[in-house]
Amino acid sequence: MTLGGSFVRRNFEPLVLSVQVLVDLAVILLACYAGYELREYLFWGRPTDLSVYREIFLLTAAVTLVCFHAFGMYSPLKSLLNIEEFKAIAKSSIVSFLVVHMLLVLLRGTTNLPDKGIYKYLLRLHHVIDLETGTDDIPLWPFSRITLVTAFLMIFVFTTVSRFISFRAIQYLHRRGVGNRNVLIYGTGTTARRLQKKFVQVPTLGLNLAGFVSEQSGQAGDRLERSVILGAADELEWLVRKHKVSEVFVAMPEASEERIMEIVEQLDQLGVVYHVVPRFYHLLTHKVRIESLDSIPLISRPDRSRSLLGAFAKRTLDIVVSSLVLTVGAPFFLIPAMLIKRESPGPVFFRQTRVGREGVPFKMIKFRTMHVEASSEAPTPSNPHDPRITHIGRWLRRYSLDELPQVINVLKGEMSLVGPRPEMAFIVEGYGPMERERLRAKPGLTGLWQISYARGEAIHDNIDYDIYYIENQSFLLDLMILHLTLFAVVKGTGAY
C-alpha cells in the first residue's frame, strides 16, 4: 500500500468531511448563480447586475453551511438508506432561507440614526458588518426577492443531487474496503447474530466485522454464519489491539446491568468507542419520550395520532398519482395484458386477499405472472427460474410492472402509494406484538423494504424497515421513497 493510500485509510472520515464541506460550498454558490440566471434571463427579461447579489450569495452560503451542520449533515453516522440526511437537506434549505431574509433586514445599511450617545458605538459596529456595497451606482436593495426564492429552490435540488452522488461515491469506497472501521461484536446470542446480518446486508456502513467475543471460554474458532468467535471476555484487550478495533458493539441485552457496566468500563479504559444494544431494544425502535422521575429515567410513548394535514396530503398524493397512472399510463396496462393472454390461458389480473390497515382484508390486484394452476396460497417465488412463473411474468416481476394494477387499490383507498407491503391472512395470523405494528399503517405499493438491501428476503423477516416508516412517516418521506423506487424500477431490481 502506498503512503498516500495508507494516509487516506487512516484519516478517511476527516478527509471525507473536509471534501464534503468544500463540495457543499461549491454546490450552494452554483445553485445561487443558477437561481440568478433563471430569474433574470429566463422569466423576467431585464437583468440586474450580478454584483448586487455577490454579498447576498456569500451570506447565503455561510448561513446554509451552518444549517447543514446544525441539522447533522456532517455526522459520520448515517441513517437507514440516508433517509434522515435527505430530510435534513429540506429542513436546512427552509431554515437558511428564513435566516438569510432576517439577516438582510438586520444587516441593512443604517443612515437615519443620530451619530451620538450609544448610537455612535452601535453605528460603528453596524458599518463593519452591514451589506452596503459602498457605491451609488450599485445599491444593495433593488435585488429581486424572486431571485432569492429561486436560488434556495436550486440549493435544495442541487444539494439533493450532490449528496446522492456523494453517498454513492462513499458506498463505492467502502465496498472496496477504503475507510472501513474494524469492529467487534461482544456477544454470541440472537441479537449479536442480527447485528452481524446487518453488517453483511449493508456493507456501505463502513464497518468491517473482525469477529465475535464470547462471554464463555473455549469457543474460539467456532463459526457464527460468516464470522468466527475470536476469543473470550478475558482476552478482550488483546483482541482489540491485535485486530486494531476502533468500535465494539455490545449485543447482550439479556445480561445484567452490572455486567454491561463492567464491559463498558473496560472499553472506556481501552479507549474504544462502544455501542450497547439495550434491553427491550424493540421498544426503542418506536419513537419514545425519555423522561425522569427525580433521578430515575422513564420511557414512554408520545402521542401516536397522525396530523389531519399529513393524512390529507398523503391521500391527495395517492389520488393524484393513481389517477394519472390510470389515464396517462393506459398503454402500460394494455401491452402487458395482451402479452399475458397470448402466452398462457387464464385471466389477465391476479386477485388475492391481503390484510390491510387495522387487519381489514381486501382484494389486491396484480398482473398475473404465474400459470393459472399455481396455488395462490403457495410461498412467493424466491428466484427468477421458478417454473410457476411465465416468460412475460418474469419480465414484469423484474421491473415491478406486475404491481401497476394496484393503483386501483390505491384509488379506492385500500392501499397507499407508500407503506408496508400487505401480507396474506395466514401470515398475519402468526404475527406477534412487533409484527402487528405493521397493521397501523395503510399498506403500500412501495416502501422502505422494497428499496433496501434486504429486498430479496421475506418481508416479515425485516420488520425494522416498516417500523421505521410507520414511526417517521411524512409527506416528504413518501416523496423520497417514491423517488428512490423509480431508480430501483429503472435498474430492474424488482421481485422475482
Sequence and secondary structure as in RCSB ss.txt:
>XXXX:A:sequence
MTLGGSFVRRNFEPLVLSVQVLVDLAVILLACYAGYELREYLFWGRPTDLSVYREIFLLTAAVTLVCFHAFGMYS
PLKSLLNIEEFKAIAKSSIVSFLVVHMLLVLLRGTTNLPDKGIYKYLLRLHHVIDLETGTDDIPLWPFSRITLVT
AFLMIFVFTTVSRFISFRAIQYLHRRGVGNRNVLIYGTGTTARRLQKKFVQVPTLGLNLAGFVSEQSGQAGDRLE
RSVILGAADELEWLVRKHKVSEVFVAMPEASEERIMEIVEQLDQLGVVYHVVPRFYHLLTHKVRIESLDSIPLIS
RPDRSRSLLGAFAKRTLDIVVSSLVLTVGAPFFLIPAMLIKRESPGPVFFRQTRVGREGVPFKMIKFRTMHVEAS
SEAPTPSNPHDPRITHIGRWLRRYSLDELPQVINVLKGEMSLVGPRPEMAFIVEGYGPMERERLRAKPGLTGLWQ
ISYARGEAIHDNIDYDIYYIENQSFLLDLMILHLTLFAVVKGTGAY
>XXXX:A:secstr
  HHHHHHHHTHHHHHHHHHHHHHHHHHHHHHHHHHHIIIIIIS S   THHHHHHHHHHHHHHHHHHHHTTTT 
S   GGGHHHHHHHHHHHHHHHHHHHHHHHHTS   SS SSTHHHHHHHHHHHH    S SSS STT  HHHHHH
HHHHHHHHHHHHHHHHHHHHHHHHHTTTT EEEEEE  SHHHHHHHHHHHH GGG EEEEEEEESSTT TT EET
TEEEEEEGGGHHHHHHHTT  EEEE  TTS HHHHHHHHHHHHHHT EEEE  TTTTGGGS  EEEEETTEEEEE
       HHHHHHHHHHHHHHHHHHHHHTHHHHHHHHHHHHHHSSS SEEEEEEE GGG EEEEEEE  B TTS 
TTS    STT TTB HHHHHHHHTTGGGGGGHHHHHHTSSEEES   B HHHHTT  HHHHGGGGS  EEE TGG
GSTTTTS GGG HHHHHHHHHH  HHHHHHHHHHHHHHHHHT    
